[in-house]
Amino acid sequence: MTFDERRSQIRSAVWEGMIASGIDFSRMPDKQRNALADAITNQVLTSVNRIMEEAVPSALAADEEVIGEEKILWQGRPFLTLNESYVITSERIKVIRGLIGREVENYELIRVQDINVTQAPGERMFGIGDITIHGADKTRPTLVLRNIQNPHEVYELLRKAWLKARKDFGLMFREEM
C-alpha cells in the first residue's frame, strides 16, 4: 500500500470519527472541516510512526556486526512500516525484511549506476520520499528505498558513499555519447 493510500484510509477513518462524535459540523465551512480532518490525519500518522519507532528495535541487531573497515552510515525504515528496514554502510545497502522470519538482501555500492529521489505531494508534507537505485546487479537491477524520512539527506549520504566506494575499488565513470 502506498503512502497516499494509507493517508486516504486514515483520513476516511477520521471523517467517520468526526461524524460519529455527534458534533454538528454543518455550521463549519467546508474549507475548515477539510483542514480539521487533514490536521487530525497528519497528527495521527506522525504519532503512529513515532510509536512504531519506539516499539521496534533497531534494524541492526547486536549479532549483525559490520566486518572490517565497513562502517554504518545510516539506518532507518519506511514511514509507517514495521517489517522492512534499511542499512547503508560504506560498502553496501542492506534491505532487511520480516518481523519473525528475516530476509537480508545486500546491494553492493560498486554496482550502483544511478540514484534518484522522488516525492509525491503527500510525501513532501511529511518529509518522506523514495530513493530509487539503478545498478548492474543481475538479480535486482532496480532497488527502491520506500518512504524514507529526509530523502534528500539520505540521497546525498548514499551518493558520497557510492562515489567513495567506486574510487576505493579503482572504478571510473564513463558516459556513453
N, C-alpha and C positions, 0 to 999 in steps of 0.2 A: 504494500500500500504506500502510495506517495505521501509526501508531507501535506500537500494540498488536500488530498482525500481525507487524511486524518483530521486536519484542521476543519474541514467541512463537516465531518462526522461529529466532532466535538461541538462545533457551532450549532448544529441541529439539536444536540442534547441540551445546550444552554437555552435555546429558544423553548424547548419543551419544558424545561425547568422554570423559565420565566412565566410561561402560560399556566403551569401547574401551581405556581405560587399564589394565585388568586389576586395578585396585584393588578389593578386596572392601568394598563399601559396605553389605553386608547387615546388619552389626552396628550401623551408624549408624541412629538413629531417623529415621523419615520426615521429621519436622519439621526435623531438622538437615540431611538430604540436600537437602530443598527450599530451605532457607536458603542452603546452599552453592551450589546451582545458580543461585538468584536473585542472590547476591552476584557470582558469576562473570559472569553475563549483564549485570548493571548495569555492571560494570567494563569489559567488552568494548565495550558500547555507548558509554560515555563515552570510552574510548580511541580507538575508531574515529572518533567525532565530532571529537576533538581532532586526530587525524591528518589528517582531511579539511579542517579549518580551516587547517592549516599548508600543505597541498598545493595548495589552490585559492586563486588570487589574489582580492583584494577585488572585491566586486560592481561597484564604480565604477572603471572603467578610466581611465587618465590622459586619454584623449581625450574623456571624457564630463564636461565641465565643467558646473558649475552656473552658470546665467546670471543676471546682475543681482543682485538682492537675495536671491535664493533661497539658503538655507543647508541643508546636510545636517545633519539632526538625529539620525538613526540609520540604520545599515545592518546587515544580517545575512542569515542564510539559515535555512531549516528544518533542524532537527536531523537529521543523517544524510542530507542531500541535497546533491548536487553541482550539479545542473542548474537550480537556481532560487535567486534571491536577491531581497532587498527593500531599498529605499532610501526612507526617509521624509525629505522636505525640508520647508521652511517653506511650500511651496505645493502639493505633490502626493505621492502614493505611487507609486513605480516598482516594477513587478514585472519582473524580468529572468529570462528562461528560455533555456536552451540552453547547451551547453558549446562546441560548434564554431560552429554557427549561433546566431543570437541574435534573440530576440523581446523587445521592450521595450514594456510596457503602462503607461500613465500614468493615474492616477486623481486628479483634482483634489480638493483638500481642501474647497473650497467646495461641492462636490456631495455630500459626506458628510451623511447624515441621522441615522445611529445607529452606535454601535460597541459590540461585546460581546466578552467574553473567556470562553472555555470551556476546562476542563481535565478530561480523563479521569483516573481514579485512577493509571494507569501514567504519564501525563504529569506529574502532580504530583510523583511520585518524582524525576523528572529536572529539575523546574523549568521545564517547557515547557508550551505551550498554544497554542490557536488564537485569533486575533483576527478577528472577523467584522465587516465594514464594509458597511453598507447605505447606498445612496445613490441619487441621481437620475440616474445615468449610464444611458442607454437601452441601450447595448451590453452593459453588465455591471452590473446593479443590486446584485449582492452580490459582494464580494471577500473571500476568506479568506486571511489570512497564516497558514500552517500551521506547527505545531511550532516556535514562536518561543521562544527562551530568555528567561526573565524576562518573561513576557507581561504581567503587571500593570504593570511599569515602562514597557514599550513602549506599553501602552494609555494610561497617564497622559500620556506624552510626546505621543502621537498626539492625544489629546483636547485638550490645551492648544494644540497647533498648529492643530487644527481650529477651535477657538473663536477663536483669534487671526486665522486666515485669514478667517473669516466677518466678524469685526469690521473687519478691514482693507478688506474689499470692501463694507462697509456692509450686510451681510445680518443680519437679526434672526431669532430663533426665534419661531415661532408654533405653539402647540399647539392641535389641534382638540379641542373638547369636545363 
